[in-house]
Structure formats: structure tokens, C-alpha cells
Amino acid sequence: MFDYQGIDRVESLFGTLKAAQLHNTRVSLLAPFTSYLANQRGGVEDQVAIAGDQQAFNALRERIELGTPGVIYTRLVDCQTAAIEQDPTRYMTSLEHIDRHLGRIMDDMFASDILLITASYAHDFLMDGPRPTREYLPLLAYTPQIKTGHSLGIRRTLGDIAISTLDVFDLLPIKQPIARSFLGEMQ
């Protein structure tokens, strides 16, 4: 979801943003694992190791309040932990917690902001074993500019997320053979 096919190699969203040297733009990573993403050709200047969703939302809120343009990647972990532990009550509690925080974030967004929500894999806690159980991953895209929602269809690659994020900054690659931006489809 952070990588896309460049002209001759796979490129990183974070590295591309850094290379563009956009004025006053910051890339923040709030996740339980910072080493993998931070090593993707650089580009991540703000890294916070997150132990749980409440800590993630607190760190996210702090960065939103700064008002600095950029990308804030936040990885929530409580639903995944509940799914792996096959604890439906904890899973539901975590979803309700996320829902409350997302409502607050959406209320505070600027017209130019875009909120993208997805998953790195899907796990049905009612099925046996701690393995992914879904072929497709959810993708929700929100901006206060658009008042009605509709389907973006089935995406061919998670690279669409990286390309769409680059599109926000007018940094689309000249040639993009696989991934495509969905910003225009949100209208």
C-alpha cells in the first residue's frame, strides 16, 4: 500500500514525498513496527512506536492539531490482536472505540484533507486458525468536500493507495503501468 511500480523499479510513497522536497510537508509513522517502513528509502521523519489504539489516536490527534501538510500513517493493532486471540467481545469493543475516534477526526478535517482507511490483511476471528481469511481488503476514502459516498470498485492493487496519495500532492509518476489514482473517482 506504500509501494508502487515506478519506471524501472518499485518506489516508495515515503521516499517519493521526501525526494520531491515539498515545503513544510511531514511524513509521520505511528505503528508498532517502525523499522520496516522507516527503511523504505527514507522519507519518514517522525516515528512513534505504538503499543495500542488509544496511544495511536492520541499521537494522531497531536499531529493533526499541528496542521502541517503531509501524510500521517497510523496502524491500529487492537482489532488484529482480538481477532488472533479469537475474542469477539474485545473485537467489538475495539471497533466501537475506533468508530468514536474516527467520527471526531472526520469532524475536525479540513476541506483539503483525505482520510484513507484500509487493512493489511483480513482475519475472520470465527474461523479456525490465525491466518488471513479474505480475498479482498476494505478501502474507505473520505474527504469533507464530498457529501455522498459510492463504491470505488475492486482495486487491482494496494499500490492505488500510494498513487492516490501522491496525486494529492500533484506528484503522479509520468508512467504508471499498474496502480491508478482513485481521487477522480471520489467525485
SEDO-13256 format. One line per 8 residues: number of its first residue (from 1); their letters; for each residue x negated, y, z negated of C-alpha. Coordinates in pm, whole numbers, plus 50000, padded with zeros to 5 digits. Each point is the difference from the previous one (the first is absolute). Example, Ala and Ser with C-alpha at 12.3 -4.5 7.8 and 13.67 -1.06 7.14 Angstrom:
% SEDO-13256
1	as	48770:49550:49220 | 49863:50344:50066 .
//
This chain:
% SEDO-13256
1	mfdyqgid	50000:50000:50000 | 49694:50227:49968 | 49823:49873:50310 | 50079:50047:50366 | 49837:49889:50323 | 49769:50271:50128 | 49845:50017:50347 | 49735:49735:49928 .
9	rveslfgt	50049:49897:49637 | 50238:50004:49707 | 50016:50342:49836 | 50111:50101:49651 | 50263:50263:49929 | 49788:50128:49711 | 49680:50021:50206 | 50180:50178:50283 .
17	lkaaqlhn	50144:50261:49765 | 49658:50063:49850 | 49830:50022:50341 | 50258:50259:50114 | 49884:50229:49717 | 50343:50152:49955 | 49989:50305:49777 | 50117:49939:49643 .
25	trvsllap	50121:49645:50070 | 49957:49730:49737 | 50033:49622:50008 | 50095:49841:49668 | 50009:49629:49920 | 50198:49887:49694 | 49972:49623:49983 | 49885:49706:49788 .
33	ftsylanq	49728:49924:50256 | 49808:50302:50120 | 49687:49837:50139 | 50150:49853:50320 | 50168:50316:50118 | 49728:50236:49882 | 49745:49811:50208 | 50191:50044:50327 .
41	rggvedqv	49755:50245:50159 | 50051:50244:49716 | 50269:50262:50003 | 50143:49937:49652 | 49878:50274:49769 | 50247:49941:49716 | 50028:49648:49855 | 50192:49897:49689 .
49	aiagdqqa	50013:49640:49878 | 50363:49924:49911 | 50106:49735:49749 | 50379:50037:50034 | 50279:50189:50171 | 50051:50265:49732 | 49632:50095:50019 | 50028:50007:50381 .
57	fnalreri	50302:50232:49993 | 49831:50231:49748 | 49690:50027:50221 | 50217:50046:50310 | 50200:50279:49834 | 49675:50179:49902 | 49880:49994:50361 | 50333:50110:50143 .
65	elgtpgvi	50004:50298:49763 | 49659:50110:50132 | 50169:50071:50334 | 49687:49910:50197 | 50069:49870:50352 | 49886:49645:50062 | 50081:49636:49942 | 50077:49845:49663 .
73	ytrlvdcq	49997:49621:50016 | 50164:49848:49694 | 50019:49625:49947 | 50255:49884:49746 | 49936:49667:49830 | 50279:49921:49754 | 50243:49843:50253 | 49727:49780:50144 .
81	taaieqdp	49894:49886:49653 | 50362:49917:49907 | 50048:49811:50328 | 49687:49793:49956 | 50101:49923:49641 | 50351:49917:50127 | 50164:50238:49753 | 50318:50138:50163 .
89	trymtsle	50092:50217:49699 | 49662:50174:50000 | 50022:50032:50379 | 50339:50175:49977 | 49877:50229:49724 | 49700:50093:50215 | 50222:50073:50303 | 50222:50227:49789 .
97	hidrhlgr	49691:50182:49869 | 49873:50051:50356 | 50341:50120:50116 | 50016:50268:49729 | 49652:50130:50085 | 50061:49998:50375 | 50312:50211:49951 | 49798:50260:49812 .
105	imddmfas	49725:50000:50261 | 50250:50040:50284 | 50165:50292:49819 | 49664:50179:49969 | 49876:49945:50357 | 49928:50289:50236 | 50163:50004:50344 | 49666:49908:50160 .
113	dillitas	49942:49698:49772 | 50049:49639:50106 | 50046:49709:49761 | 49916:49653:50135 | 50088:49690:49802 | 49893:49652:50099 | 49850:49681:49860 | 49682:49811:50072 .
121	yahdflmd	50188:49673:49978 | 50342:49875:49895 | 50047:49746:49725 | 50336:49850:49904 | 49973:49915:49632 | 50283:49746:50029 | 49798:49779:50237 | 49736:49755:49880 .
129	gprptrey	49641:50114:49976 | 49819:50335:50005 | 49973:50034:50379 | 50149:50251:50245 | 50349:49893:50108 | 50108:50258:50259 | 49905:50050:50364 | 50077:50371:50002 .
137	lpllaytp	49908:50276:49759 | 50223:50296:49914 | 49919:50347:50129 | 50190:50299:49869 | 49913:50348:50125 | 50148:50316:49848 | 49965:50371:50058 | 50228:50274:49864 .
145	qiktghsl	50027:50140:50354 | 50225:49714:50111 | 50332:49953:49823 | 50116:49671:50156 | 49822:49669:50020 | 49974:49732:50264 | 49796:49692:50085 | 49647:50039:50134 .
153	girrtlgd	50032:49645:50133 | 49752:49720:49959 | 49647:50137:50022 | 49734:49799:50184 | 49722:50088:49755 | 49937:50160:49664 | 49760:50220:50198 | 50310:50207:50082 .
161	iaistldv	49977:50138:49646 | 49641:50121:50053 | 50083:50147:50343 | 50313:50174:49869 | 49800:50147:49712 | 49738:50129:50245 | 50286:50144:50208 | 50103:50212:49698 .
169	fdllpikq	49657:50166:50022 | 50004:50021:50384 | 49713:49750:50016 | 50143:49735:50232 | 49729:49810:50187 | 49991:50062:50375 | 50044:49630:50075 | 50200:49777:49769 .
177	piarsflg	50066:49656:50151 | 50187:49836:49712 | 50133:50225:49724 | 50239:50287:50065 | 50126:50286:49791 | 50359:49989:49879 | 50022:50370:49905 | 50192:50084:50316 .
185	emq	50237:49710:49934 | 50096:50143:49661 | 50189:50291:50160 .
//
